[in-house]
Amino acid sequence: MTDGRRKDNGIAAEDESGRARPRRKRDEEVLDAAAKVFAERGYSEASVQDVADELGILKGSLYHYIRTKEDLLFWLLEAVHRDVEEILEEVARVEGLNPLEQIALYVRRQVLYNLDNLQRISIYYHDMDRLSEERLAKIVNQRHAHERFVNGLIREAQAEGLAEATLDARVLTNCLFGTVIWTYRWYRPNGRVSRERIADLCAGFALNGVVGEAPAAGR
């Protein structure tokens, strides 16, 4: 092994970009178990033994996949990014949408993902800083790609007269992600408001903030 990753099998197999990625059903089961344990116990308090117990295997068997507990955290965050990168790429490929419509679609898809993956999203935002410096930098760099994407759409909307051009696009980007991210803190799966309705409300709220006082031309 090098830097905690297996090259040929298990969770640590790498894709063409060099990122660790799960490859088999059992690997996903390991990640699901880690997410459940970390979310319920907290990453700091949870142990590799806890994850093994959740899987119903011996701790030694779990070390077939990992070298340290941090490996599980890192691979969980990598799994989140693989999923949300697919969302970004799919939104970017949709034709015939103006920038505001793309923003709305992006927000809606991201919110739905967050609501459907509460444990993993909670761990992402609570425990990311517990990664080693190199791994943290990798995760942060992946997140910046989403910020650049949204910031670019906001600037396009401003240039086309669809949004208030005097508003700071970077601040608007941060506000938009605040809307997307914090849903995991208050959403209740069995609550009175459906996940679809929440996604629609978040998309509308984000758009209203981006548009500002500009005319709603082209919407």
N, C-alpha and C positions, 0 to 999 in steps of 0.2 A: 504493500500500500504506500501511496505517497499523499501527503497532506489530507489523510483521513478518507480518501476516496478509492474505491475499487475500480479498476479500469475495465474489467471484462464482464462483470455480472453484478446483480444486486442493485440497490438504490443508486450506487455511485457511478453507474455507467454514464459516459459523457456523450453529448450530442456533438454535432459538427462545430458548434461555437465553443466547445470546451466546457459547457455547463453540465453539472451533475443532473441526472434526470431518472426518475423511476422507470422501470421497463416491464415489470411483471405485476400480475395481480397481487401477489404476496407483498411486493414492495409497497403498493398502495395501502394494503392492510396495515403495514408497519407505520406508515405515515398517518393513517386514520387513528391508530391507537395512540401514537405520540401526541397528536392534536388533542384527543380527548383527555389524556392525562395532563398535558401541559395546561389546558384550559381550566380543568377542574382543580388542580393542585397548585398551579403556578409553576413556571419553568424552574425557578430557583429551588423550590421545594420538591419537585418531582425528581425521580431517579430512573436510571435505566431499568432497575428491577421493577419499578411501577409499570413501565411500558411493557416489559416482558410479561408481567402478571396480566395485564390487559389483553395481551395476545394469547395468553395461555401457553407460553413456552418458557424454557429455561433462559436465564439471563445470558448464559454462554452462547445460546443459539442466536440471540439478538446481535451479538458481537460478530456474527457472520456478515452483518450489514454495516456495522458502524465501528468506529474506534472510540469515539467519545459521545457524550450526550449532545454536545454542540452540533455534531453531524446531523442529528435528527432535526434540530431547530433550523439549521441552514437548508436542509433539503425540503423542509416544510415551506420555508419562505420562497425557495426556488420554484416549488410547485405552484404557489400562488402566482408568481410572476409569469410562469408559462401560461397559466389560464388567462390572466388579464392582458397579456401580450396578444393572445388570440383575439380578444375583444377589440383591442386597438386596431389590429390589422384588418379585422372584418369591417369595422366602421370606416376605416380609411378606404376600403375597396368599394364601398357602396357608391354607386353613381347617381347623379341627378339631384343631390342634396346641396343646399347652400350651407355655409359655415354654421349658422345657427341650428339648422336641422341636424347636422353632424354632431354638434355639441349635445343636443338633446338626446340623440340616439346613444352617444357614448355614455352620458350620465345614467341614462336608464339601464343600459346593459351592465354598467359597473355596480350600480346600486343593487340590482337583482342578484348579481354574483355575490356581493357582500352579504346580502340577507340569506342566501342559500349556503353560505360557508362561514357561519358566525364564529365557530371555534378557530378556524385557521386565520381569519381576519383579526380576531382578538389577539392571538399570539403574535401576528405580524406587527401590530402597532404597540403591543405591550413589551415585547421581548427582543425586538430587532437589535437594540443597542447592546445586547449581551453577546453578540457575535464578536469574533476576533476582528481586528482592524481590517485585514484584507478581505474577509468575507463580508463585513459590513459595507465596505466601499463598493463591492460588487452589487449588493442589493440596492444601495442608494443610487448607483449609476443606472440601474434598470428602471428605478422609479422616475428618474429625471426624464427618461424618454416619454413618459406619459405627460409630464408637466410641459415639455416642449411641444408635444402634439396639441394639447389643449390651448396653450398660449398662442400657437400659430393660428388655430382656428379663430380665436378671439380677435387677433390682429387682422385676419382676413375679413371678418364681419365688420370691423371698424372701418377698414379701407373701402368696403363696398357700401358703406352707409347704413348697414343693418344694426349697428350698435354705436353707442355714444363714444366718439373717438377721443374725448378728453379724459376718459377713465383709464387708469393704469392697468394695462393688460396683465402684468405680473400679479398685482394684487387681486384682480378678478380671478385669475387662475387659482391662487391660493384659497380664495373664498369658495370657489367651485369644488375644490377637492375637500374642503371642510364639510360641505354638504354631503358629498359622497361617502366620506370616511366615517363620519360619526353616527351613521345609521346603525352600525353594529352595537352601539352602546345602549340604544333605547328601543330597538325593534324587538317585538315579541311575536314569535311564530303563530301563536294562537290568539293574537290580539284582534281588536275589532276592525282594524284597517288591513286590507290585503297587501301582500308584497307588491303586486302589480300597481295598486293605487299609490303606494309609497314611492315607487320608482317614477311614476308619472308626476307626482307632486314635487319630487326632488328635481326632476328635469325642468319643470316649469319654473320652479324657484330659481334655479341656476340661470336659466335663460333671462328671466326678468332682471337679475343682477347684472348680466352681461349687457343687455340692451340698454339699460339705464333710461335716460330720457329721450333717446333717439326715436324717430318715427319707426313704426313697425313695418316699413316697406319691405316687400319681398317675402314676408312670412306667410 
